Amino acid sequence: MDHLLTLLRAAAEDTRLRILALAAREDLTVSDYVHVLGQSQPRVSRHLKLLVEAGLLERFREAQFTRFRLVTSGDDAALVREFVRRLDPKHARIAADRSRLDALQQRRQTAAARFFRDNAQRWDELRALHVADREIERALAHHLPVGARRLLDIGTGTGRLLEVLAPKVEQAIGVDQSREMLALARANLAKSGIDNADIRQGDMYALPFESDAFDVVTIHHVLHYADDPAAALAEAARVVRPGGVVLVVDFSPHDLVELKREHAHVHLGFADNQVQGWLKSAGLNPLEPIHFPGRRIMTGIWRGERELPTRTSTRHVTHPAHGVSR
């Protein structure tokens, strides 16, 4: 009862309800809230502190920034989303906040588009070498575990894989180290109307998640940049649940050495036994790989399944009742 009253008191204030409505749409910083709400930084910080202490918001670090999002787990998560659901989107203050946030997002999309345009030639050159992305995306969607609820995309880049796979799960999270890519992914997800995906800064060798947290983990064209692919796969295996799967997309072995010089590739593709050996060493059961011949490079999908724990049967011994002769 006391905890419920704390939640209700924290939410029962005009500015804090507006903050919750904004947090339901995007992970924002203090300066973002200051801009959208039109209030001073100390006042906004105080409201955010109260919401975090009450358990309605949670904070997380992204480089030198602190971002805030609606609490993501437990009964409180369902309750705060019910608060937001009951807010009238046509209310003058809520609508004005949304309009200012939309304008802020538009500026970010413009900046992200500029970044993508400046780097588009590099990506276009790579796309010309291998199979069409859509074919890979369809295959990944097909091989999602039945009933998968939580998905993690490591090295999410532009967020494209989240756009494809997030609608098929309850919650999707993309991690990337590049701030430019994080901004681009957020802009793309907002433009696509994906509301069940979060973007976070993270290191693939030290993921900011507890063990057994996801039903499926995807690593799409990331390993060829990795100094230690085996360690990256071991970390992916750590966060996947029993019964879950790690899906790796990358190039098969090739001889295009210019990719090292011009695109910073560390590895010129991977052999099946190489990736499957890493998956097995990480405690996963390697499944049959899938290959997609490309224009100059073959692409592979390697799958590693984490087995469910085996049940040990207990034998029940029936003892004769007292007084009964054998």
C-alpha positions in Angstrom: 0.0 0.0 0.0 2.8 2.5 0.9 4.6 1.8 -2.3 1.5 2.4 -4.4 0.9 5.7 -2.6 4.5 6.7 -3.3 4.0 6.0 -7.0 0.7 7.9 -7.2 2.1 10.9 -5.3 5.1 11.0 -7.7 3.0 11.0 -10.8 0.3 13.3 -9.5 1.8 16.6 -10.7 1.4 18.4 -14.0 5.1 18.6 -15.0 5.8 15.0 -13.9 2.9 13.7 -15.9 4.2 15.6 -18.9 7.7 14.0 -18.4 6.2 10.5 -18.3 4.3 11.2 -21.5 7.5 12.3 -23.2 9.5 9.4 -21.8 7.0 7.0 -23.3 8.0 8.3 -26.7 11.8 8.6 -26.4 14.8 8.3 -24.0 15.6 11.9 -23.4 18.4 13.8 -21.5 17.9 16.6 -19.0 18.6 19.2 -21.6 16.0 17.6 -23.9 13.4 18.0 -21.2 14.4 21.6 -20.5 14.0 22.4 -24.2 10.6 20.7 -24.6 9.0 21.7 -21.3 10.4 25.2 -21.3 11.5 25.0 -17.7 14.7 25.6 -15.9 17.4 22.9 -15.6 17.2 22.7 -11.7 13.4 22.4 -11.8 13.5 19.7 -14.4 16.2 17.8 -12.6 14.2 17.9 -9.4 11.2 16.4 -11.1 13.3 13.7 -12.8 14.9 12.8 -9.4 11.5 12.4 -7.8 10.3 10.1 -10.6 13.5 8.0 -10.5 13.3 7.7 -6.7 9.6 6.6 -6.9 10.5 3.9 -9.5 8.6 5.4 -12.4 11.7 6.4 -14.4 15.1 4.9 -14.6 18.3 6.6 -15.6 21.2 5.3 -17.7 24.5 6.6 -18.9 25.4 7.2 -22.6 28.9 8.6 -23.0 28.9 11.8 -21.1 25.1 12.1 -21.1 22.4 10.7 -18.7 19.2 9.6 -20.3 15.9 8.7 -18.7 13.3 6.1 -19.7 10.1 4.6 -18.3 10.9 1.8 -15.9 11.2 -1.4 -17.9 10.4 -4.3 -15.6 8.1 -5.4 -12.8 4.6 -4.3 -11.8 5.6 -0.7 -11.7 6.4 -0.8 -15.5 2.8 -1.8 -16.2 1.4 0.8 -13.9 3.4 3.7 -15.3 2.3 2.8 -18.8 -1.2 2.8 -17.6 -0.7 6.3 -16.3 0.5 7.4 -19.8 -2.2 5.5 -21.6 -4.8 7.5 -19.7 -3.4 10.9 -20.6 -5.4 12.8 -23.2 -3.1 13.3 -26.2 -5.2 16.3 -27.3 -4.7 18.1 -24.0 -3.1 21.5 -24.8 0.1 21.0 -22.8 0.6 17.3 -23.8 0.0 18.2 -27.5 2.4 21.2 -27.3 5.1 19.0 -25.7 4.6 16.5 -28.5 5.0 19.1 -31.1 8.2 20.5 -29.6 9.6 16.9 -29.3 8.7 16.2 -32.9 10.6 19.3 -33.9 13.6 18.2 -31.9 13.4 14.8 -33.5 13.2 16.3 -36.9 16.4 18.3 -36.3 18.1 15.0 -35.2 16.8 13.2 -38.2 18.3 15.9 -40.4 21.7 15.6 -38.7 21.5 11.8 -38.9 20.6 12.0 -42.6 23.7 14.2 -43.1 25.9 11.7 -41.4 24.5 8.9 -43.4 24.8 10.9 -46.7 28.5 11.7 -45.8 29.1 7.9 -45.3 26.7 6.6 -47.9 29.3 5.8 -50.5 31.2 3.5 -48.1 28.0 1.5 -47.3 26.9 1.5 -51.0 30.3 0.0 -52.0 29.9 -2.8 -49.5 26.3 -3.5 -50.5 27.4 -4.0 -54.1 29.6 -6.9 -53.0 27.1 -9.2 -51.2 23.5 -10.5 -51.3 20.6 -8.0 -50.9 19.9 -7.0 -47.3 16.2 -7.9 -47.6 17.0 -11.6 -48.2 19.1 -11.7 -45.0 16.4 -9.9 -43.1 13.7 -12.4 -44.2 15.9 -15.3 -43.1 16.6 -13.8 -39.7 12.9 -13.1 -39.1 12.2 -16.7 -40.1 14.7 -18.1 -37.6 13.5 -16.2 -34.6 12.7 -18.6 -31.8 8.9 -19.2 -31.5 7.5 -17.1 -28.7 10.6 -14.8 -28.4 9.8 -11.8 -26.3 13.1 -9.9 -25.8 15.7 -9.2 -28.6 19.1 -7.7 -28.4 20.9 -6.4 -31.6 24.6 -5.9 -31.0 26.3 -3.2 -33.1 22.9 -2.0 -34.3 24.3 0.7 -36.5 21.4 2.4 -38.4 18.8 0.4 -36.4 17.6 -1.3 -39.6 17.5 -4.8 -38.0 15.4 -3.4 -35.2 12.9 -1.9 -37.7 12.5 -5.4 -39.2 12.5 -7.5 -36.0 11.1 -5.3 -33.3 7.5 -5.8 -34.5 7.9 -9.5 -34.0 8.9 -9.3 -30.3 7.6 -7.5 -27.2 10.8 -5.6 -26.6 13.9 -5.0 -28.7 17.2 -3.2 -27.7 20.0 -2.1 -29.9 23.5 -1.3 -28.6 26.3 0.5 -30.4 29.4 2.4 -29.4 29.2 5.1 -32.0 27.2 8.2 -30.8 26.6 9.1 -34.5 25.1 5.7 -35.1 23.0 5.9 -31.9 21.5 9.2 -33.2 20.9 7.7 -36.6 19.2 4.6 -35.2 16.9 6.7 -32.9 15.9 8.9 -35.8 15.2 5.9 -38.1 13.1 4.2 -35.4 11.1 7.3 -34.7 10.5 7.8 -38.4 9.3 4.2 -38.7 7.0 4.5 -35.7 8.7 1.7 -33.8 7.8 2.2 -30.1 9.0 -1.1 -28.5 12.7 -0.6 -29.3 15.4 1.1 -27.2 18.8 2.3 -28.3 21.7 2.2 -25.8 25.4 2.8 -25.9 27.3 -0.4 -25.1 30.5 -2.4 -25.6 30.0 -5.8 -27.2 32.7 -7.2 -25.0 30.9 -6.0 -21.8 27.2 -5.7 -22.4 25.3 -3.6 -19.9 22.8 -6.4 -19.2 22.3 -9.3 -16.7 22.9 -12.8 -17.8 19.9 -14.8 -19.3 18.2 -11.5 -20.3 17.2 -12.1 -23.9 15.5 -14.7 -26.0 17.5 -13.9 -29.2 20.7 -11.9 -29.8 21.6 -10.8 -33.3 25.1 -9.7 -34.5 24.7 -8.4 -38.0 28.0 -7.7 -39.9 29.8 -6.8 -36.8 32.3 -9.6 -36.2 34.5 -8.7 -39.1 35.4 -5.5 -37.2 36.1 -7.3 -33.9 39.6 -7.8 -32.6 38.3 -10.8 -30.6 35.2 -12.4 -32.2 35.3 -15.3 -29.8 35.0 -13.0 -26.8 32.2 -11.0 -28.4 30.3 -14.3 -29.0 30.9 -15.4 -25.5 29.4 -12.2 -24.2 26.4 -12.6 -26.5 25.9 -16.2 -25.2 26.0 -14.9 -21.6 23.0 -12.7 -22.0 20.8 -15.2 -24.0 18.4 -17.3 -22.0 18.2 -21.1 -22.0 16.1 -22.0 -25.1 17.2 -18.8 -26.8 19.5 -18.3 -29.8 22.4 -16.2 -31.0 22.1 -15.3 -34.7 25.4 -14.2 -36.4 25.4 -12.6 -39.9 28.8 -12.0 -41.6 30.9 -12.7 -44.6 32.3 -16.1 -45.5 36.1 -16.1 -46.3 37.1 -13.9 -49.2 40.2 -12.3 -50.6 39.1 -8.7 -51.0 42.0 -7.3 -49.0 41.0 -3.7 -49.9 38.2 -4.0 -47.3 40.9 -4.0 -44.6 42.5 -0.9 -46.1 39.4 1.1 -47.1 36.7 -0.1 -44.7 38.7 -1.0 -41.5 37.7 -4.7 -41.7 39.8 -6.7 -39.2 38.9 -10.1 -40.7 38.3 -11.2 -44.3 35.3 -13.3 -43.5 34.9 -16.5 -41.4 34.7 -20.2 -42.1 31.8 -22.3 -40.8 33.9 -24.4 -38.5 35.5 -21.2 -37.1 32.3 -19.5 -36.1 30.7 -22.8 -34.9 33.7 -23.5 -32.8 33.4 -20.1 -31.1 29.7 -20.7 -30.5 30.4 -24.1 -29.0 33.1 -22.7 -26.8 30.6 -20.1 -25.6 28.3 -22.9 -24.4 25.9 -22.8 -27.4 24.8 -25.7 -29.6 25.8 -24.7 -33.2 23.0 -25.3 -35.7 23.4 -25.8 -39.5 24.7 -22.6 -41.1 22.9 -20.9 -43.9 24.7 -19.4 -46.9 23.8 -16.7 -49.4 26.0 -16.3 -52.5 26.6 -12.7 -53.3 28.0 -10.7 -56.2 31.6 -11.1 -54.9 31.2 -12.2 -51.3 29.2 -15.0 -49.8 27.3 -14.2 -46.6 26.6 -16.7 -43.8 24.1 -16.9 -41.0 25.4 -18.9 -38.1 23.1 -20.0 -35.3 23.9 -21.0 -31.8 21.2 -22.3 -29.5 21.4 -22.3 -25.7 20.0 -25.6 -24.5 17.4 -25.9 -21.9 18.6 -27.5 -18.7 17.9 -31.2 -18.6 15.5 -32.4 -15.9 16.7 -35.2 -13.7 14.1 -37.7 -12.9 13.6 -38.7 -9.3 12.6 -42.3 -8.6 9.9 -42.7 -6.1 10.3 -45.8 -3.9 7.1 -47.1 -2.3 7.8 -48.6 1.0 5.5 -51.3 2.4 3.1 -50.2 5.1 3.8 -51.1 8.6 2.2 -54.4 9.6 2.0 -55.8 6.1 3.9 -59.0 5.5 6.2 -59.2 2.5 
